[in-house]
Amino acid sequence: MRRRVYGADRASLDPGPLPWRTYAALTGGPLDGLLLDITGWTKDEIDTGTALPTELGQFSGGRVLYTPDLDEPRAPAPGVTCYFHYSGDVPRPVDE
């Protein structure tokens, strides 16, 4: 079974990864098993991780936090190059 990419249109006939793109595999939390497209991200951006909007977290409309383990090896791009691990939930920012 092919993995689905975070943010891909659920109605799409093929919401799976594209062979020329670079992905982080999301582990744990509400988005476990999805891939995050990190094509074009800098090393610093990847090392920082991300806060992804979702309705599936602890706070409806909030963000789920995913961060890499900096000690894990990374594969060369393209394809799945690293893992982002669930690290918590935050409410929706006030300015939204």
C-alpha positions in Angstrom: 0.0 0.0 0.0 1.4 3.4 -1.0 1.6 6.1 1.7 -0.4 9.3 1.5 1.2 12.7 1.5 0.1 15.3 4.1 -2.0 18.0 2.4 -2.7 15.9 -0.7 -6.3 16.1 -2.0 -8.1 13.1 -0.6 -10.2 12.9 -3.7 -7.1 12.6 -5.9 -6.7 9.4 -7.7 -3.1 9.2 -6.5 -2.4 11.1 -3.3 0.9 9.2 -3.0 4.5 10.4 -3.1 6.1 11.5 -6.4 9.5 9.9 -7.2 11.3 13.3 -7.7 10.2 14.9 -4.4 11.8 14.6 -0.9 9.7 13.5 2.1 9.8 13.2 5.9 7.8 10.2 7.3 5.6 11.3 10.2 5.6 8.9 13.1 3.3 8.9 16.1 0.4 11.3 16.9 -2.6 11.9 14.7 -0.7 12.1 11.4 1.2 8.8 11.9 2.1 7.1 8.6 1.7 10.2 6.4 4.6 11.7 4.4 5.4 15.4 4.6 6.8 17.0 1.4 10.1 18.7 2.4 11.4 19.4 -1.1 13.3 22.6 -1.0 13.6 22.8 2.8 17.0 23.9 4.1 18.9 21.7 6.6 18.0 24.2 9.3 14.3 24.0 8.5 14.4 20.2 8.6 16.3 20.2 11.9 13.7 22.5 13.4 10.7 20.4 12.5 7.2 21.7 11.9 3.8 22.6 13.3 1.1 21.2 10.9 -2.5 22.4 10.9 -5.0 19.6 11.5 -8.5 18.9 12.9 -7.2 15.6 14.2 -5.1 16.9 17.1 -6.0 17.7 20.7 -7.1 21.2 19.7 -9.6 21.4 16.8 -8.0 23.7 14.2 -4.8 23.6 16.1 -1.3 22.4 15.2 0.5 19.1 15.8 4.2 19.3 16.3 6.7 17.0 14.6 10.4 17.1 15.1 13.3 15.1 13.8 15.7 13.1 15.9 19.0 14.8 15.0 20.9 11.7 15.8 19.0 9.6 13.2 20.8 9.0 9.9 19.3 10.7 6.8 19.0 9.1 3.4 20.0 11.1 0.3 17.1 12.8 -1.6 14.8 12.1 -3.4 12.4 9.8 -1.5 11.9 9.5 2.2 15.1 11.0 3.7 14.2 11.4 7.4 11.5 10.9 10.1 9.6 13.5 12.0 8.4 12.3 15.4 5.2 13.6 17.1 6.0 15.9 20.0 2.7 17.5 21.0 -0.2 19.7 20.1 -0.7 23.4 20.3 -4.0 25.5 20.0 -4.8 27.5 16.9 -2.8 30.8 16.8 -4.9 33.8 18.0 -4.3 35.8 14.8 -6.1 33.2 12.6 
